[in-house]
Amino acid sequence: MKVTIVMPTYNEAENLPKMAEALFDLPLEDLNLLVVDDNSADGTGKIADNLAKKYPGKLSVIHRKGKLGLGSAYIAGFKHLLKGDSDVIGQMDADFSHPPEKIMELVAALNSCDVSVGSRYIPGGSLDENWPAWRKGLSAFANFYARTILGLPIRDTTGAFRLMKREALASLPLDRVTSNGYVFQVEMAYIIHKHGLSFKEIPIHFAERRWGTSKMSFGIQFEAALRVWALLWQYRDL
C-alpha cells in the first residue's frame, strides 16, 4: 500500500528535516511525502529540494510563487497525487503538533472506514498541557460550533491530521472547495460527510510547536466563523 502525505509549508526550515526523518523512520514500507511550499522566506523550499535528493523516490516538492494559503496548498497536493499511484493520501502539519507515529494507527483504521482522523476530542485525545484555558476553550468551542451547525459526525472537525483512501478523495468535488484558512478542514469534512463517506477517529495528543512560528491569526479565526454558515448554502445541492 502506497501512502503519501501532503504537507504544506511556509517558513518551516527548522521542522521539515526533523519531520522527514521521523516519517521515514516509521515501519511503513511505502510511505511518501509531498511538500507544498509557498515560497518560504526562510529557505524551506531549498531544504525540501535537498531532502528530495536525500530521500529519492520518497519525497517530492511542489513550489508555489507566494503565500497562497493552506487550503489551496492541500488542493494542489491532492490533485497532483490523484494523477499518480498512491493508494492512501493524507495530510498533516510540519510542526510536530501531529505525532508522526500515529500514522500507523490511521493507516490501520482505513480497513474499516474511508477517512481516518487524528482526533483531539475523543477519549484518549488531548491538547498541549501548556495551552492556557482560554485557548483550549476556543478550540473546543470552534469544534462544537462547526459540528453542530453542519451536523458533522466527528468530534474533531478542525484537525488537519487525516488519511483518505484514494477512491474516497477522488470522489470529492475538489474544484468547489474555496476555504483557504484553517476552516478548509471543516469544509473538507463537510463534503466528505455529504458524499456519504465514513470516518473513524483515532485519539492523538496535540502538542504545541517547538520550532518556528504559528500561522494562526484573528483573521483566520474570523473567516472560519463566517465560512461555516456559508458552507450550508454552498453545498445545498449535495
URBEL-V798684 format. One record per residue. RES is the residue in three letters. SS is DSSP state (2 for helix, 1 for strand, 0 for the rest). PHI is phi in radians with two decimals (NA if undefined). D_CENTER is the distance of its C-alpha to the mean C-alpha in Angstrom with 1 decimal. Layout:
RES/SS/PHI/D_CENTER, RES/SS/PHI/D_CENTER
This chain:
MET/0/NA/20.0, LYS/0/-1.60/17.9, VAL/1/-1.97/14.2, THR/1/-2.20/12.1, ILE/1/-1.74/8.8, VAL/1/-1.56/7.5, MET/1/-2.29/7.4, PRO/1/-1.17/8.5, THR/1/-2.34/11.5, TYR/0/-2.57/14.2, ASN/0/1.01/16.8, GLU/0/-2.13/15.3, ALA/2/-1.06/18.6, GLU/2/-1.32/19.2, ASN/2/-1.49/15.9, LEU/2/-1.04/15.1, PRO/2/-1.09/18.3, LYS/2/-1.16/17.9, MET/2/-1.17/14.4, ALA/2/-1.03/15.7, GLU/2/-1.09/18.7, ALA/2/-1.09/17.0, LEU/2/-1.17/15.0, PHE/2/-1.37/18.1, ASP/0/-1.49/20.3, LEU/0/-1.20/18.7, PRO/0/-1.39/21.2, LEU/0/-2.19/19.2, GLU/0/-1.05/21.5, ASP/0/-2.04/19.4, LEU/1/-1.70/16.0, ASN/1/-2.31/15.0, LEU/1/-2.31/12.7, LEU/1/-1.96/12.3, VAL/1/-1.60/12.1, VAL/1/-2.00/12.1, ASP/1/-1.79/14.3, ASP/0/-1.66/15.7, ASN/0/0.94/19.2, SER/0/-0.98/18.7, ALA/0/-1.30/22.0, ASP/0/-1.66/21.9, GLY/0/1.51/22.0, THR/2/-1.00/18.4, GLY/2/-1.04/19.0, LYS/2/-1.16/22.2, ILE/2/-1.07/20.8, ALA/2/-1.07/18.3, ASP/2/-1.09/21.3, ASN/2/-1.16/23.3, LEU/2/-1.17/20.7, ALA/2/-1.09/20.8, LYS/2/-1.30/24.5, LYS/2/-1.24/24.2, TYR/0/-2.08/22.0, PRO/0/-1.08/23.5, GLY/0/1.39/22.0, LYS/0/-1.94/18.9, LEU/1/-2.22/17.1, SER/1/-2.31/17.2, VAL/1/-2.35/16.5, ILE/1/-1.92/16.3, HIS/1/-1.76/18.1, ARG/0/-1.93/18.0, LYS/0/-1.38/21.0, GLY/0/-2.94/19.7, LYS/0/-1.38/17.1, LEU/0/-1.69/16.0, GLY/0/1.92/12.9, LEU/2/-1.12/9.2, GLY/2/-1.05/9.4, SER/2/-1.18/12.0, ALA/2/-1.15/10.4, TYR/2/-1.11/7.7, ILE/2/-1.09/10.8, ALA/2/-1.06/12.9, GLY/2/-1.16/11.1, PHE/2/-1.06/11.0, LYS/2/-1.10/14.6, HIS/2/-1.09/15.7, LEU/2/-1.26/14.7, LEU/2/-1.18/16.3, LYS/0/-1.46/19.4, GLY/0/-1.81/19.4, ASP/0/-2.07/19.9, SER/0/-1.20/16.6, ASP/0/-1.49/17.0, VAL/1/-2.28/13.5, ILE/1/-2.14/10.4, GLY/1/-2.18/7.1, GLN/1/-2.57/3.7, MET/0/-2.85/4.0, ASP/0/-1.43/6.1, ALA/0/-1.57/9.6, ASP/0/-1.71/11.7, PHE/0/1.22/12.2, SER/0/-1.21/11.1, HIS/0/-1.77/9.3, PRO/0/-1.25/12.4, PRO/2/-0.97/12.4, GLU/2/-1.11/15.3, LYS/2/-1.30/13.5, ILE/2/-1.00/12.2, MET/2/-1.04/15.8, GLU/2/-1.21/15.9, LEU/2/-1.15/12.8, VAL/2/-1.12/14.6, ALA/2/-1.08/17.8, ALA/2/-1.11/16.6, LEU/0/-1.19/16.2, ASN/0/-1.18/20.0, SER/0/-2.25/20.3, CYS/0/-2.77/17.5, ASP/0/-1.61/15.5, VAL/1/-2.39/12.0, SER/1/-1.83/11.3, VAL/1/-2.22/9.4, GLY/1/-1.34/9.6, SER/1/-2.01/11.7, ARG/0/-1.53/13.6, TYR/0/-2.08/16.1, ILE/0/-2.06/17.9, PRO/0/-0.92/20.8, GLY/0/1.73/20.0, GLY/0/-1.49/16.9, SER/1/-2.80/17.5, LEU/1/-1.88/16.7, ASP/0/-0.91/18.1, GLU/0/-1.17/21.9, ASN/0/-1.58/22.6, TRP/0/-1.13/20.8, PRO/0/-1.20/23.7, ALA/2/-1.02/24.5, TRP/2/-1.14/23.8, ARG/2/-1.26/20.2, LYS/2/-1.10/19.6, GLY/2/-1.13/21.5, LEU/2/-1.12/19.6, SER/2/-1.13/16.2, ALA/2/-1.10/18.0, PHE/2/-1.16/19.7, ALA/2/-1.03/16.7, ASN/2/-1.22/15.4, PHE/2/-1.07/19.0, TYR/2/-1.03/19.6, ALA/2/-1.18/16.8, ARG/2/-1.10/17.6, THR/2/-1.26/21.3, ILE/2/-1.15/21.5, LEU/2/-1.70/19.4, GLY/0/1.15/20.6, LEU/0/-1.39/17.3, PRO/0/-1.56/17.9, ILE/0/-2.01/15.2, ARG/0/-1.42/15.5, ASP/0/-1.81/12.1, THR/0/-1.49/11.2, THR/0/-1.82/9.2, GLY/0/-1.22/6.9, ALA/0/-1.90/3.1, PHE/0/-1.85/4.6, ARG/1/-2.49/5.8, LEU/1/-2.15/8.5, MET/1/-2.30/10.7, LYS/1/-1.08/14.3, ARG/2/-0.94/15.2, GLU/2/-1.17/17.8, ALA/2/-1.19/15.6, LEU/2/-1.10/13.2, ALA/2/-1.13/16.5, SER/0/-1.43/18.1, LEU/0/-1.57/15.9, PRO/0/-1.43/17.4, LEU/2/-1.09/14.8, ASP/2/-1.19/17.6, ARG/2/-1.59/17.9, VAL/0/-1.32/14.5, THR/0/-2.08/15.6, SER/0/-1.17/13.4, ASN/0/-2.18/12.4, GLY/0/-1.72/11.6, TYR/0/-1.25/9.4, VAL/0/-1.21/11.2, PHE/2/-0.92/9.2, GLN/2/-1.11/7.2, VAL/2/-1.16/10.8, GLU/2/-1.07/12.1, MET/2/-1.11/10.0, ALA/2/-1.07/11.0, TYR/2/-1.18/14.5, ILE/2/-1.27/15.1, ILE/2/-1.07/14.1, HIS/2/-1.12/16.6, LYS/2/-1.15/19.1, HIS/0/-1.53/19.2, GLY/0/1.33/20.2, LEU/0/-1.45/17.5, SER/0/-1.81/17.2, PHE/1/-1.97/14.7, LYS/1/-2.47/15.2, GLU/1/-1.72/13.9, ILE/1/-2.04/14.3, PRO/1/-1.18/15.3, ILE/0/-2.35/13.7, HIS/1/-1.69/15.1, PHE/1/-1.65/13.0, ALA/0/-1.68/14.9, GLU/0/-1.22/15.8, ARG/0/-1.08/15.2, ARG/0/-1.66/18.4, TRP/0/-2.29/18.5, GLY/0/1.47/17.9, THR/0/-2.12/17.5, SER/0/-1.12/15.0, LYS/0/-1.65/14.1, MET/0/-1.16/14.6, SER/0/-2.57/17.8, PHE/2/-1.10/20.1, GLY/2/-1.08/19.6, ILE/2/-1.14/15.9, GLN/2/-1.18/16.9, PHE/2/-1.16/19.8, GLU/2/-1.00/17.9, ALA/2/-1.08/15.7, ALA/2/-1.07/19.0, LEU/2/-1.35/20.7, ARG/2/-1.14/18.1, VAL/2/-0.99/17.8, TRP/2/-1.18/21.5, ALA/2/-1.11/21.3, LEU/2/-1.11/19.0, LEU/2/-1.01/21.9, TRP/2/-1.35/24.1, GLN/2/-1.03/21.8, TYR/0/-1.99/21.2, ARG/0/-1.12/24.7, ASP/0/-1.45/25.7, LEU/0/-1.41/23.2
